[in-house]
C-alpha cells in the first residue's frame, strides 16, 4: 500500500461514513499517525503524484485513516469520493467579480493556454496535465476617461497574478508538479494602440511577492527592462 504522512485534519473530511479495515503494517503510515493524534492521515495514489511530500491535488488522495488520541490507527478508513485523475480548477479565477474581458470569452482557457505557452518556451514538448488556481488572483486595471463621458473609463492596460499548482510532463523529465505564480499583463487595449502582452512564470514564489511586482511589470512592457524579475 502506498501511503504518506500527510495530515488531513479531523475525520469526516468528505462528509461520509467510514469503514473498518485491517491496519496496514506500513512504518511510514504508523509514524505519521503518531505525529497526528486525534486527526487522520492520507493515503496518496502514486499514479498521480510522484512526491507525496509536495503538493497533493485532492483527487490524488485515495482516502484517510482515523488516528486516535494516542496517535494510533483505529482501523477506520474513509474513502475519498473525488479520487481519480486530477482535473483543472480555475474556480478562484472564474468566481472573481473583477472585469476579465481583456482575457476573451473564456478567461480560464486563456490563462491555461498562457501557462502552457510559458512552459513550452522553456521545454518545447511540455504538456500540462492539470492546473489549479490556488487563491483569488491579484488584479490591476488602468484606463482613461472616455472623451464623450467622463464618468466611465476606457481600459488601456490590465494585469493579473495567479498562484497555481500544476502537473507537467516532458519527454526528458517525465512528470513534475510545480508551484508558483503566473502573471500576465496587457497594454494598449484601447485604440489606436496595438495590443501587447507579456507573461511571467515564477516558480516557488507566493502571491504577495508577485503582486508587489505586478505594478511595475504592467508598465515594463512600455520598454523598461524587467528581466531580473521575469
N, C-alpha and C positions, 0 to 999 in steps of 0.2 A: 504494500500500500504506500502510495506516495503522499507524504504529508509535509507540512511545515509548521512552524510555531507561530503563525500569525494569530494575534489575539483579535477576536471579532466581537467582543463585548458580551453582554448577558445573553442567555439562551432565549429562544423565541425571536431570533434575528429576522426570520422570514414570516413570522406570524402563523406558523403551522405547527402541528403536534410533532413530537419526537418519537423515535423508535429505539428499542433497546438492541444493542449489538454486542458481540463479543469484543472486549477491549483488545486492540492490536498490540502486539509486543514490539512497538516502534520506539526506540530510545529518544529520537527527536521529538516525537509527539508527547511522550511521557515527560520529557524535560520542559517542553513548552507549557504543558498543563501545570507543572509545579510552579512555574513562574507567574501563572494567572489564576490563582484560586478564586472560586466564585464566578468565573467567567466562562469562556469557551475558546476553543482553538479550531482553526480551519483546516480542512483537507483540500489541498490545492491540486488541480488537474494539470500534470506536466505537459499534456498535449498542447496547452495554450500558453503556458508560462515556463520559461527556462530558468528564471531566477525567482524562486518564491519569496526571497527576502527583499525584492524590489517592489515595484508597483504591480498589484494583482487586480485585474479587472473583476468586477462582481461575478461575471459569467464563468470565470475560471475556478470559482470555489465550488467544490462538489457538495460540501456540507460542513457541519460543525459539530464538535464533540463537547458535551457539557462537562464542566470541571467543578468538583465540589469545593467547599470552603477550605479544605486542606490541600488543594492542588492536585487531586487525583481524578482520573477519568471515571465517570459514573457508569459508562456504558450507554448513556442516552445520546442519540445522534439525530440531528435534524438535516434533512436533505434540502439543498438549495434549488428551488423551482426554476431559477434563472440559469442554472448550469448549462453550458453549451458553448457554441462558438461566440466569442466576444463580438459585439456589434458597435457601430458608430453611435456616439451620443453627443449631439450638438444642442441638447436641451437648454444649457446655460446661455447659449448664443440666441437660439430661437425665441426663448422666453423674454428676452430683453425688450423693453419698450423704447429703446433707442432707435433712431432712424437708421436703417441699414440699406436704403435704396441704392446707395453707391456700390453695393455688392451684387446688384442684379435681382432677378426674381427669386433666386434660391440662395440666400446667404450661406447656408450650411455647405452646400455643394461648392460654392465659390471658395470658401475658406479651406475646405478639404483639398480642392484642386491646387490651391496656393501652397499648402503644406507639402503635397506630393511633388509639386514643381521644385520647391526648395530642396527636398531630399534628392531628387534626380539631378539637380545641378551639381551635387556632390558625388553621387553614385548613379550612373545612368540607368541601371536596371532595378533601382529601388521600387518596391511595390508595397504600398501601405495596406496593411490588413485591416486595421481599425483605428479610429481616432476618437478620443473622449475629451471634450472641453470640461475642465475640472472646476471652473469657477466663472462667475459673470465676468466677461472681458472688460477691460478698461477702454473707453471710447473717447475720441476727440473729434469735434466738428467745428469748422470755421467757415465764415461766409461774409458776404457784403449785402447791404440793403438793396432791394430791388428799386430801381430808379423810379418806377411808377407807384410803388407802395413801400414807404419807409418802415412799415410795421412788419414786414416779412423779410426773411433773409434768402439770398441765393447762395447755396452751399458751394464753396470753391475748393475745399480740401477736407478730408476725413481720414481717420485712422482708428485702428483697434489693436489691442494686445490681448491675446487669448492664451491662458495657461492650458497645457494639454498633456495627455499621456497617449502614446500610440505604439503600435507594433509595425515594424517594417522588415521586409525580407530582401536580401540581396544574394546573388549567386555566391559571392565570396564569403560573406559573413553570416549567412543564414538569417535567423530571426533575432531582432533586437527590440526591446521595449525601452522607449525613450520618454523622458520628462523634460519639459521646458516651457517656453512661451513663444508663440508665433505672432509676429507683428506685421501689420500691413498698413501702408499709408498711400493715399492717392491725392494728387493735386490737379489743379486746372479742371475741376469737374464741371465748371460752367463756361460756356463760350465767352470770348472767342479762343480761349486756350485749347491746347491739345493735351488731353489727359495723360498723366504719367503716374505709374505705380511702382512701389518698391516693397519687397518683403525682407523680413529679418527672422532668422530661425535660431533662437538662443537656447542651448541645452543647459540644464542644471541650474537655471535661474528661477526666481519667483516673480509673481505678478507685480509686486511693488517695484522691483528692480527695473522691469520692462516699462512700467507705467511712468516712472521717473524720466526715462529716456525718450518716451514717445513724443513729448512736446518738442524736443529738438529734432527728432527723426522726421517729423512731418514737414519740417522746413528744410531738412538736409537735401531733399530731392531737388530743391532750387539751385543746388550747386555746392553746398558746404560738404566737406569730407566727413563722413560718419563711419568710415571703415573700421575704426577701432572698436566700435560698438556693435557692428553687424554680425 
